[in-house]
Amino acid sequence: MSNPRIMLIGADNTSDRFGAALAQKLMEKRPNGVVFGIGGPHMADAGVRLLYDISEMVSLGVFDSLKGAHIVKRLIQRVSETMDEERPHVVVQIGLPVFSLRLLEIARCKGLKTLYYYTPLSRGLVDFKTERFAGLVDKVIGISRFETEACRQAGIDAEFVGHPLIDLVRSRRPQPEVRTLLNLDPEKPVVAVLPGAREVEVKNVLPTVLKAISQLRKAKVNCQTIVSVAPTVRKTFVEQLVAKCKECGAVIGGETGEVLEAADVAVTSIGTVSLEAALRGVPCVAVYRVPTTTYLFDKLFVNKPRMTVVNNVLQESVVPEFIQSEFGVGRVVEEIKRLLMDEAARQAMLEKFAALPEQLGEPGSIERAAGIVLLAAEQQGEH
């Protein structure tokens, strides 16, 4: 089929990024195809025709508010109408299910082919109902062996393609070169801070991390700090938080990959950025704190021993993670100091990271994922 119609549904910064990479590959393979749906700036830049740009909704925590429920309801209605008007050959859900699988339900009711790329099972969502999920998805495009096996055990057709970060994480440039580009001292150790892709996360995490950095500086720990701002977070918002902590000496700038290339240690959110740090060989500490009323709180934190993506993939607590009430200045100080100054601790973590490629697969994962999507579209087009 030379002109498939493909609908992509993303709902956070990671799904936007992975969706953009998938869309680029789909359009490369089928230049006459049409790719449209829900996403953010990455997907828009990749040429996806957006029905709605969800980046501002995600950043401001719209999904967590009563007003947000009305916005989501209208958005779902709009997507449903577009399904009727454009009859996509395949609908691909990507990432966390902030629409509560409702769009997949609607697609199935309309007789559309449904795929899932980067499922909630890859994040270990504990209240995720696999029985319901199995009835809504024709196939899962698995990004880790752990996720693929979990889907198969639940009776879901799943094919392992590998993690998109294997393709998206490029080889490291010389550290002094990257530091110079970011206006950092080429010779001084760098702590990178990547506090999250939603403002509700950043607001509840960044001030504590900056206080920890201030304590390190007072203790004469020789380091400099750079804060990376996700595309879904306003830079002015982060600037205001950093300005309140002058003694930490932090600078703002650089996209995720650049900042991690410059870093000796990273303080990250518990999401995909922790995995990117690990794949780039950067020892890290993962932190997360949000109000308990937010969307992800109930989804993620019910008797779950490991929440950071790296630990989930490795099925082992490799990256120290401080979540909700466990997250405090003292613990962050202790771990940053340990990873900066204890070479044995650094190497022990990096040795564990070396097992990630075995779980995440070979390069070419995005190409393989696109192949599955196009095959599904062709099969649907034959009916």
C-alpha positions as CSV (number, residue, x, y, z in Angstrom):
1,M,0.0,0.0,0.0
2,S,1.6,3.3,-1.1
3,N,-0.8,5.6,0.7
4,P,-1.6,4.3,4.2
5,R,-3.5,6.5,6.6
6,I,-2.0,6.1,10.1
7,M,-3.2,7.7,13.3
8,L,-0.7,8.1,16.1
9,I,-1.8,8.8,19.7
10,G,0.8,10.2,22.1
11,A,0.2,11.8,25.5
12,D,3.5,12.8,27.0
13,N,7.0,14.0,26.2
14,T,8.4,10.5,25.7
15,S,5.6,9.3,23.4
16,D,6.0,12.5,21.4
17,R,9.6,11.8,20.9
18,F,9.1,8.1,20.0
19,G,6.1,9.0,17.9
20,A,8.2,11.5,15.9
21,A,10.9,8.9,15.2
22,L,8.3,6.4,14.1
23,A,6.5,9.0,11.9
24,Q,9.7,9.9,10.2
25,K,10.4,6.3,9.4
26,L,6.8,5.7,8.2
27,M,7.0,8.7,5.8
28,E,10.4,7.7,4.6
29,K,9.0,4.3,3.7
30,R,5.7,5.6,2.3
31,P,6.1,9.2,1.1
32,N,2.5,9.2,-0.1
33,G,1.1,8.1,3.2
34,V,-0.8,10.3,5.7
35,V,0.2,10.4,9.4
36,F,-2.0,12.3,11.8
37,G,-3.1,12.3,15.4
38,I,-2.3,13.6,18.9
39,G,1.2,14.6,20.0
40,G,3.6,17.4,20.7
41,P,6.3,19.5,19.2
42,H,8.5,16.6,18.2
43,M,5.7,14.9,16.2
44,A,4.7,18.2,14.6
45,D,8.3,18.8,13.5
46,A,8.4,15.3,12.1
47,G,5.5,16.1,9.8
48,V,2.6,14.6,11.7
49,R,-0.7,16.5,11.2
50,L,-1.7,17.2,14.8
51,L,-5.4,17.2,15.7
52,Y,-4.3,18.5,19.0
53,D,-0.9,19.5,20.5
54,I,-1.0,18.0,24.0
55,S,2.3,19.5,25.2
56,E,0.7,22.4,27.1
57,M,-1.9,20.1,28.7
58,V,0.7,17.7,29.9
59,S,3.0,20.4,31.2
60,L,0.4,22.2,33.2
61,G,-1.1,19.0,34.6
62,V,-4.5,19.4,32.8
63,F,-5.0,15.7,33.0
64,D,-5.0,16.0,36.8
65,S,-7.8,18.6,37.1
66,L,-11.6,18.7,36.9
67,K,-11.3,21.2,34.1
68,G,-8.9,18.8,32.4
69,A,-11.5,16.0,32.4
70,H,-13.8,18.2,30.2
71,I,-10.9,19.1,27.9
72,V,-10.1,15.4,27.5
73,K,-13.7,14.5,26.9
74,R,-13.9,17.0,24.1
75,L,-10.6,15.8,22.7
76,I,-11.8,12.2,22.7
77,Q,-15.0,13.3,20.8
78,R,-12.9,15.1,18.2
79,V,-10.6,12.1,17.7
80,S,-13.7,9.8,17.3
81,E,-15.1,12.1,14.7
82,T,-11.8,12.1,12.8
83,M,-11.7,8.3,12.8
84,D,-15.1,8.4,11.1
85,E,-14.0,11.1,8.6
86,E,-10.6,9.7,7.7
87,R,-10.9,6.0,8.4
88,P,-7.2,5.3,9.3
89,H,-5.9,1.9,8.3
90,V,-4.3,1.6,11.7
91,V,-4.4,3.4,15.1
92,V,-1.1,3.3,17.1
93,Q,-1.2,4.3,20.8
94,I,2.2,5.3,22.2
95,G,3.2,5.6,25.8
96,L,1.2,6.1,29.0
97,P,-2.6,5.7,28.7
98,V,-3.7,9.1,29.9
99,F,-6.9,8.7,27.9
100,S,-7.6,5.5,29.9
101,L,-7.6,3.3,26.7
102,R,-10.8,5.1,25.7
103,L,-9.5,5.9,22.2
104,L,-8.5,2.3,21.6
105,E,-12.0,1.2,22.7
106,I,-13.5,3.7,20.2
107,A,-11.2,2.5,17.4
108,R,-12.1,-1.1,18.0
109,C,-15.8,-0.3,18.0
110,K,-15.3,1.3,14.6
111,G,-13.6,-1.8,13.3
112,L,-10.1,-0.2,13.1
113,K,-6.8,-2.0,13.5
114,T,-5.1,-1.1,16.8
115,L,-1.5,-1.3,17.8
116,Y,0.4,-0.3,21.0
117,Y,4.0,0.9,21.0
118,Y,5.7,1.4,24.4
119,T,2.9,0.0,26.5
120,P,2.2,0.7,30.2
121,L,3.6,-2.8,31.0
122,S,7.0,-1.4,30.1
123,R,6.6,1.0,33.0
124,G,5.3,-1.6,35.4
125,L,1.9,0.0,35.9
126,V,0.5,-2.0,38.7
127,D,-3.3,-1.4,38.3
128,F,-3.2,-1.9,34.5
129,K,-5.9,-4.4,33.6
130,T,-4.2,-6.7,31.1
131,E,-7.5,-8.5,30.4
132,R,-9.1,-5.4,29.1
133,F,-6.0,-4.4,27.3
134,A,-5.8,-7.7,25.5
135,G,-9.3,-7.1,24.1
136,L,-8.4,-3.7,22.7
137,V,-5.1,-4.3,20.9
138,D,-4.4,-6.3,17.8
139,K,-0.7,-6.3,18.5
140,V,2.0,-4.8,20.8
141,I,5.2,-3.5,19.4
142,G,7.5,-4.5,22.2
143,I,10.5,-2.3,23.1
144,S,12.0,-4.5,25.8
145,R,12.1,-8.2,26.3
146,F,10.6,-7.8,29.7
147,E,7.6,-5.9,28.3
148,T,7.2,-8.3,25.4
149,E,7.2,-11.3,27.7
150,A,4.7,-9.7,30.1
151,C,2.3,-9.1,27.1
152,R,2.6,-12.6,25.9
153,Q,1.9,-14.0,29.3
154,A,-1.2,-11.9,29.3
155,G,-2.3,-13.5,26.0
156,I,-1.5,-10.4,23.9
157,D,0.1,-10.8,20.5
158,A,3.5,-9.0,21.0
159,E,6.6,-8.7,18.7
160,F,9.9,-7.6,20.1
161,V,11.5,-4.9,18.0
162,G,13.9,-3.2,20.5
163,H,13.9,0.1,22.3
164,P,13.9,3.3,20.1
165,L,16.5,4.9,22.4
166,I,19.0,2.4,21.0
167,D,18.6,4.3,17.7
168,L,18.1,7.8,19.1
169,V,21.1,7.9,21.5
170,R,24.0,8.8,19.4
171,S,27.7,8.2,20.2
172,R,29.2,10.5,22.7
173,R,31.3,13.5,21.6
174,P,34.4,14.5,23.6
175,Q,33.2,15.7,26.9
176,P,35.3,19.0,27.0
177,E,33.9,19.9,23.6
178,V,30.3,19.5,24.7
179,R,31.0,21.4,28.0
180,T,32.5,24.3,26.0
181,L,29.4,24.4,23.8
182,L,27.2,24.6,26.9
183,N,29.4,27.4,28.5
184,L,30.7,25.1,31.2
185,D,34.2,24.7,32.5
186,P,35.7,21.8,30.4
187,E,37.8,20.5,33.3
188,K,35.3,20.7,36.2
189,P,32.9,17.8,37.0
190,V,29.3,18.3,35.9
191,V,26.1,17.3,37.6
192,A,23.2,17.3,35.1
193,V,19.7,17.8,36.4
194,L,16.8,16.6,34.3
195,P,13.8,17.1,36.6
196,G,10.9,15.9,34.5
197,A,8.7,16.7,31.5
198,R,5.7,18.2,33.4
199,E,5.7,21.4,35.3
200,V,4.0,19.7,38.3
201,E,7.0,17.4,38.5
202,V,9.6,20.1,38.1
203,K,7.9,22.3,40.7
204,N,8.0,19.5,43.2
205,V,11.5,18.2,42.4
206,L,13.8,20.9,41.2
207,P,14.0,23.1,44.4
208,T,15.0,20.1,46.5
209,V,17.7,19.1,44.1
210,L,19.1,22.6,43.9
211,K,19.2,22.7,47.7
212,A,21.2,19.5,47.6
213,I,23.6,21.1,45.1
214,S,24.0,24.1,47.4
215,Q,25.0,21.8,50.2
216,L,27.6,20.1,48.0
217,R,29.1,23.5,47.1
218,K,29.2,24.5,50.8
219,A,31.0,21.2,51.5
220,K,33.6,22.2,48.9
221,V,32.6,19.4,46.5
222,N,34.1,20.5,43.2
223,C,31.3,20.4,40.6
224,Q,29.2,22.6,38.3
225,T,25.5,22.1,37.6
226,I,23.4,22.4,34.5
227,V,19.6,22.0,34.3
228,S,18.0,20.7,31.1
229,V,14.4,21.9,30.3
230,A,12.1,19.5,28.5
231,P,10.2,20.8,25.5
232,T,6.9,20.5,27.4
233,V,8.1,22.8,30.2
234,R,8.4,26.6,30.0
235,K,12.0,27.8,30.3
236,T,10.8,30.9,32.2
237,F,9.2,28.6,34.8
238,V,12.5,26.8,35.4
239,E,14.4,30.1,35.4
240,Q,12.3,31.4,38.2
241,L,13.0,28.3,40.3
242,V,16.7,28.4,39.7
243,A,16.8,32.2,40.5
244,K,15.5,31.4,44.0
245,C,18.6,29.3,44.7
246,K,21.5,31.6,43.8
247,E,24.0,29.7,46.0
248,C,23.6,26.5,43.9
249,G,25.3,28.2,40.9
250,A,23.2,26.2,38.3
251,V,23.0,27.2,34.7
252,I,20.1,26.4,32.3
253,G,20.5,25.1,28.8
254,G,21.0,22.2,26.4
255,E,18.7,19.5,25.3
256,T,18.7,16.1,27.0
257,G,21.4,14.4,24.9
258,E,23.8,17.4,25.1
259,V,23.5,17.8,28.8
260,L,24.0,14.1,29.4
261,E,27.1,14.1,27.2
262,A,28.6,16.8,29.4
263,A,27.7,15.1,32.7
264,D,29.7,13.0,35.2
265,V,26.5,12.4,37.2
266,A,22.8,13.0,36.5
267,V,19.8,13.6,38.7
268,T,16.8,12.5,36.6
269,S,13.2,11.8,36.8
270,I,12.1,8.2,37.0
271,G,11.1,8.1,33.3
272,T,12.8,7.4,30.0
273,V,15.5,10.1,30.6
274,S,17.0,7.8,33.3
275,L,17.4,5.1,30.6
276,E,19.0,7.6,28.3
277,A,21.5,8.5,31.0
278,A,22.3,4.8,31.5
279,L,22.8,4.2,27.8
280,R,25.1,7.2,27.6
281,G,27.2,5.7,30.5
282,V,26.3,8.4,33.0
283,P,25.7,7.2,36.6
284,C,22.5,8.6,37.9
285,V,20.0,9.2,40.8
286,A,16.3,9.1,40.0
287,V,13.8,11.3,41.9
288,Y,10.1,11.9,41.7
289,R,7.5,13.8,43.8
290,V,4.1,15.0,42.8
291,P,0.9,15.8,44.8
292,T,-0.9,12.5,45.5
293,T,-3.9,13.7,43.5
294,T,-2.1,13.7,40.2
295,Y,-2.9,11.2,37.4
296,L,0.3,9.1,37.7
297,F,0.4,8.8,41.4
298,D,-2.3,6.1,41.8
299,K,-1.1,4.4,38.6
300,L,2.5,4.0,39.6
301,F,2.9,3.9,43.4
302,V,1.0,0.9,44.8
303,N,3.4,-1.5,46.5
304,K,5.8,-1.2,43.5
305,P,9.5,-2.0,44.5
306,R,11.1,-0.4,41.4
307,M,9.7,2.5,39.5
308,T,12.7,4.0,37.6
309,V,12.7,2.8,34.0
310,V,16.3,1.5,34.2
311,N,15.5,-0.6,37.3
312,N,12.3,-1.9,35.6
313,V,14.2,-3.0,32.5
314,L,17.0,-4.7,34.5
315,Q,14.6,-6.0,37.1
316,E,17.0,-4.9,39.7
317,S,17.5,-1.8,41.9
318,V,20.6,-0.4,40.2
319,V,19.8,3.3,40.1
320,P,19.0,4.8,43.6
321,E,15.5,6.1,43.4
322,F,13.9,8.5,45.9
323,I,10.1,8.8,45.4
324,Q,7.5,10.9,47.2
325,S,8.3,10.9,51.0
326,E,11.7,9.2,50.5
327,F,12.9,12.2,48.4
328,G,14.9,14.7,50.5
329,V,17.9,16.9,50.4
330,G,20.2,14.7,52.5
331,R,19.7,11.5,50.5
332,V,20.3,13.4,47.2
333,V,23.5,15.0,48.6
334,E,24.8,11.6,49.8
335,E,24.2,9.9,46.4
336,I,25.6,12.6,44.2
337,K,28.7,12.8,46.4
338,R,29.1,9.1,46.3
339,L,28.8,8.9,42.5
340,L,31.1,11.8,42.0
341,M,33.9,10.8,44.3
342,D,33.7,7.0,44.7
343,E,35.1,5.5,41.5
344,A,34.2,1.9,42.6
345,A,30.6,2.9,43.1
346,R,30.6,4.6,39.6
347,Q,32.1,1.5,37.9
348,A,29.7,-0.9,39.7
349,M,26.7,1.1,38.3
350,L,28.2,1.3,34.8
351,E,28.8,-2.5,34.8
352,K,25.1,-3.0,35.5
353,F,24.2,-0.6,32.7
354,A,26.2,-2.8,30.4
355,A,23.4,-5.4,30.5
356,L,20.8,-3.0,29.0
357,P,21.5,-3.7,25.3
358,E,20.7,-7.4,25.9
359,Q,17.2,-6.3,27.2
360,L,16.7,-3.5,24.7
361,G,17.8,-5.1,21.5
362,E,19.8,-4.2,18.4
363,P,19.9,-0.9,16.4
364,G,17.1,-0.6,13.8
365,S,14.2,-0.9,16.3
366,I,12.4,2.1,14.7
367,E,12.7,0.6,11.3
368,R,11.2,-2.7,12.6
369,A,8.4,-0.9,14.4
370,A,7.5,1.0,11.2
371,G,7.4,-2.3,9.3
372,I,4.9,-3.7,11.7
373,V,2.7,-0.6,11.4
374,L,2.8,-0.7,7.6
375,L,2.0,-4.4,7.4
376,A,-1.0,-3.9,9.7
377,A,-2.2,-1.0,7.5
378,E,-1.8,-3.1,4.4
379,Q,-3.7,-6.0,5.9
380,Q,-6.5,-3.6,6.9
381,G,-6.5,-2.1,3.4
382,E,-7.2,-5.5,1.9
383,H,-10.5,-5.9,3.7
